[in-house]
Amino acid sequence: MFWQVSFWILLALIVLPFPFKVFEYLSGKDKSPVLVKVEEMANAIFMALGLVAFHGFITDTVYLTPAFWKGWMFIAIAWSVLPIFWSPKLAYASEVMGRNKMRIVAGVSCILYLPLFFAVYFYAF
């Protein structure tokens, strides 16, 4: 039950806002810098790809190869560590909401993504 609930929560957090963000970008309502938009979209697409493995883990269905998902895991871990050193999105979030609130939001989002990382890990290995 935990895995199914986690999957649907992440699906809602990653996929559902995507068309609205694209609309905001195209309409000019989102005033964030281009680098922030690129990072945000790349992250959403990449994490949505991980949801495929998460679904495969839950339903015991094979999608792509274990080597592909191991590569995805390697990139996901590197991508998760990179913002410690450089992230236009987190720098912009610090400007907008303050450094302490940004750290809290970043920490909570890391915790929310943990089930995805564990599910992909169990799926690939």
VEXDREN-2710 file (C-alpha; in Angstrom, 1 decimal):
% VEXDREN-2710
k/r/px/py/pz
1/MET/0.0/0.0/0.0
2/PHE/2.9/2.4/0.8
3/TRP/4.3/2.0/-2.6
4/GLN/1.0/2.7/-4.4
5/VAL/0.3/5.8/-2.3
6/SER/3.8/7.1/-2.9
7/PHE/3.6/6.5/-6.6
8/TRP/0.3/8.4/-7.0
9/ILE/1.5/11.3/-4.8
10/LEU/4.7/11.6/-6.9
11/LEU/2.7/11.3/-10.1
12/ALA/0.5/14.1/-9.0
13/LEU/3.4/16.3/-7.9
14/ILE/5.5/15.7/-11.1
15/VAL/3.1/15.1/-14.0
16/LEU/-0.1/17.1/-13.1
17/PRO/1.6/20.6/-12.8
18/PHE/3.6/20.1/-16.1
19/PRO/1.1/21.5/-18.6
20/PHE/0.3/24.4/-16.3
21/LYS/4.0/25.3/-16.0
22/VAL/4.4/25.1/-19.8
23/PHE/1.4/27.4/-20.1
24/GLU/2.9/29.9/-17.6
25/TYR/6.2/29.8/-19.5
26/LEU/4.6/30.4/-22.9
27/SER/2.2/33.1/-21.6
28/GLY/4.9/35.0/-19.8
29/LYS/3.2/34.7/-16.4
30/ASP/6.3/32.9/-14.9
31/LYS/9.0/35.6/-14.5
32/SER/11.8/33.2/-13.5
33/PRO/15.1/33.2/-15.5
34/VAL/15.4/30.9/-18.4
35/LEU/18.0/28.7/-16.6
36/VAL/15.5/28.1/-13.8
37/LYS/12.8/27.1/-16.4
38/VAL/15.2/24.7/-18.2
39/GLU/16.3/23.1/-14.9
40/GLU/12.7/22.7/-13.8
41/MET/11.5/21.1/-17.0
42/ALA/14.5/18.8/-17.3
43/ASN/14.0/17.7/-13.7
44/ALA/10.3/17.1/-14.2
45/ILE/10.8/15.0/-17.4
46/PHE/13.7/13.1/-15.9
47/MET/11.8/12.2/-12.7
48/ALA/8.7/11.4/-14.7
49/LEU/10.8/8.8/-16.5
50/GLY/11.6/7.3/-13.2
51/LEU/7.9/6.9/-12.5
52/VAL/7.9/4.3/-15.3
53/ALA/10.3/2.2/-13.3
54/PHE/8.3/2.9/-10.1
55/HIS/5.2/1.6/-11.9
56/GLY/7.1/-1.4/-13.1
57/PHE/8.3/-2.1/-9.6
58/ILE/4.7/-1.9/-8.2
59/THR/3.1/-4.0/-11.0
60/ASP/6.0/-6.4/-11.5
61/THR/6.2/-5.4/-15.2
62/VAL/9.4/-5.1/-17.1
63/TYR/10.0/-1.7/-18.8
64/LEU/13.4/-1.3/-20.5
65/THR/16.4/-3.1/-19.1
66/PRO/18.0/-3.1/-15.6
67/ALA/21.1/-1.5/-17.1
68/PHE/19.0/1.4/-18.3
69/TRP/17.5/1.9/-14.8
70/LYS/20.9/1.5/-13.2
71/GLY/22.1/4.4/-15.4
72/TRP/19.0/6.4/-14.5
73/MET/19.8/5.8/-10.8
74/PHE/23.4/7.0/-11.3
75/ILE/22.3/10.2/-13.0
76/ALA/19.5/10.7/-10.4
77/ILE/21.9/10.5/-7.5
78/ALA/24.4/12.9/-9.3
79/TRP/21.5/15.2/-10.1
80/SER/20.4/15.2/-6.5
81/VAL/23.8/16.0/-5.2
82/LEU/24.5/18.7/-7.8
83/PRO/22.2/21.4/-6.2
84/ILE/24.5/21.4/-3.2
85/PHE/27.1/23.1/-5.4
86/TRP/25.0/24.7/-8.2
87/SER/21.3/25.1/-9.0
88/PRO/19.7/28.1/-10.7
89/LYS/16.3/27.0/-9.3
90/LEU/17.4/26.9/-5.7
91/ALA/19.3/30.2/-6.0
92/TYR/16.2/31.8/-7.5
93/ALA/14.0/30.2/-4.7
94/SER/16.4/31.7/-2.1
95/GLU/15.8/35.1/-3.6
96/VAL/12.0/34.7/-3.7
97/MET/11.3/33.0/-0.4
98/GLY/14.5/33.3/1.6
99/ARG/17.3/30.9/2.3
100/ASN/15.8/29.1/5.3
101/LYS/12.4/28.5/3.7
102/MET/14.1/27.3/0.5
103/ARG/16.2/24.8/2.6
104/ILE/13.0/23.5/4.3
105/VAL/11.2/23.1/1.0
106/ALA/14.3/21.4/-0.6
107/GLY/14.6/19.0/2.3
108/VAL/10.9/18.1/2.2
109/SER/11.1/17.5/-1.6
110/CYS/14.1/15.2/-1.1
111/ILE/12.1/13.2/1.4
112/LEU/9.2/13.0/-1.0
113/TYR/11.4/11.6/-3.7
114/LEU/13.0/8.9/-1.6
115/PRO/10.3/6.3/-2.4
116/LEU/11.0/6.9/-6.1
117/PHE/14.7/6.3/-5.7
118/PHE/14.2/3.2/-3.6
119/ALA/11.6/1.8/-5.9
120/VAL/13.9/2.3/-9.0
121/TYR/16.8/0.8/-7.1
122/PHE/14.8/-2.3/-6.1
123/TYR/13.5/-2.5/-9.7
124/ALA/16.9/-2.2/-11.3
125/PHE/18.9/-4.4/-8.9
END
